[in-house]
Amino acid sequence: MKRILTLILALCLLCPVLAFGETADAYTTASTTKTVLSGDALAEAEAVLVKQSSLLSSIDEAKAEGYVAKEGTTNAQIISINPDGSVGLSTISEWKYEDGKAYVRLTYGQNALNLAEVGATGTLLVKGEGPVYLLHLKTTEVTVLEYSEETAGMFDQHYSGAANALNEYDITFEVTAIEQTYALMF
């Protein structure tokens, strides 16, 4: 009897340890309302994302004679993890999707700092007409534009940090996956 109890106890302790090593698809297993896109569905989503992207125009470019703003662009939310483990979320107008890469311009702040390291990860949430797209990102390149009177015109056309002379972060990401959902809680 003692052996059976010892065996049962050992199995109770061992099973959770063995299950701990199990892995799952990090994107879609948590929600059946999301789909990781591939094939034709991915190509269709990429076309929509290109259409909704901004031009990443600078202040000087936007002021230039003959400049025509792109129509149909959409604001997006960029999401990262703050140093304390909480979620960082910023609404941005300056983002672009092209050829499997995402480009964003962020004014100095916690999200910019979270994502301004090569290898950092985040998510770009884009909602236009139809589904919501979640672009999962991995930072591949970062350029910091330091604010000064000489560089002011180089900042994005919607730059809001001039009063505090805040730097701007131009960040390039590899898009590691694109998900689509119609159900969004916020």
N, C-alpha and C positions, 0 to 999 in steps of 0.2 A: 504494500500500500504506500509505503514511504517512497519507493521508486516511482510509482505512478504520479504521486503528487509532485515529486521533483521534476519529472518529465513534463508535466503540465505547466509548472511554473517556468521551466526553461523555455518551452514553446511560447508562452505568453510574453516573455521578455525578448525572445529572439525574433518573433514575427514583426513587431514594429520596426526593429532595426533593419531587417531585410527589406521591408516596404519603404523605408526612408530613402533607399538608393534608387527608387523608381523615378523615372522622369516622364514628363508629359509635354505635349505641344503647348508652349507658353502663351500662345495667342488665343486659339479658339476653344480650348477645352473648358475654360472658365465660363463661357457663354455660348449658348447655341444660337444667339441672335447675331453673332459676328461670323464672317467668313473671310479666310485668307484668300486673296485673289491670285489667280494664275491664268495662263492662256489668254483666250479672247476677253474674258472678264477683266483681267489685269490691263490689257491693251486699251479697253474702253475706259477704265478708270484713269489711266495715265493721260488719255486725251482730254478728259474732263479736268484733271488737275493742271495740265498745261494751260488750258483755257482760263481757269480760275486764278492762275498765278499772277503775281504782279510783275512789273518790269524791273523792279529794284532800282528805280530812278533816283538819282541824287537831287539835292536841292537845286544845284546849278543846271542840271539837265531838264528838270521840270520847269525852270524859269526861262529856258532858251526859246527863242523865237521858233515857231513851227512845232513845238512839242505837243504831242497829242497823247493824252492819258489813255491807257488801255481800258476798254470797257469790259464788264463782266467779271472783274476781279473780286475775290472774296477774302474777308479777314479770316484768320485761322487762330487756333490756340496752340501754343507750344507748351509741352509738359515735360518736366524733369523732376528729379528727386533732390530735395534740399539736404544740406549737411545734417540736419536734425532728423531726417527720415520723412518729413512731411512732403506733400506734393507741391511743386511749384507750377503755376499756370499763368501764362501771359497771353493776352490777345495781341496779335501782330498783323500789320497790313503788308509788311515787306517780306514776302516769301515767294519762292519760285520752285517749281518741279520741272526737271528736264533730264531725260536719259538716265533714269534710275538714281538721280541725285536730287537732293533738296538743298536750297540755299536760303538762308535767313539773315536778316539784319536786326540785331537786338541792341537796344540802348542799355548801358551799364545797369545791372541789377542782378538779383540772385539767379534768375533763369539763365542769363548770359554767362555768369560765372560757372554755373553748374554744367553748361554745355560747351564751354570754351576750352576744353581739354581734348586732345586727340584720343579717341577711344570712348569718350563719354556717350551715354545713350539717353534718348528721349523719345517723345512722340509728338507728331504734328497732327492736329485734329482739324480737318477741313470739312465744313458743312456748307454746301451750296444747295442747289435744287436737287432733289432726289436723296440718295444715301449720304451718310457721313463716312468719310474716309479717315482711317487712322494710319499714318505713315510712321513706321517704327524706324528710328534713326540711330546712326552711329557717326560721331564726329570724325571727319577725316582731315579738315584744314580749318584754321582760325586766323583771321587777320583782325588786329585791333587798330582802329582808327582813333588816334588821340585828338581830342577837341582843342582847337585853337582858332583864332580868327582866320588864319591861312587855310585851314582844312575845313572850315564850317560848310562851304558849298559842296563838299564831297559826301556829306552825310545824307542819309535817305530823306526823301522829300517829306516824310511825315515825322521827322526827328523831333523829339520833344524834350531833349536834355540840354538845350543851349543855355538856359538860365543857370544851370548848375555845372556847365562845362563837362558833361558826362561823355565818356568814350562810347564808341559804337563797335559792336562785334559782328563781323561778317563771317558767318560759319557755314561751311560746306559739310553736308552729311551724305553718307551712303544710306540709301533707303533699303533696309534689310527685309522688310515685308510691308505689304499694304493690305489692310483689312477694310471690309465694308460692313456697315450696320445701318439699320433703319431705326433702331431703338437706342436712344441716348438719354441719359438721366439728367443732364444739365444743359 
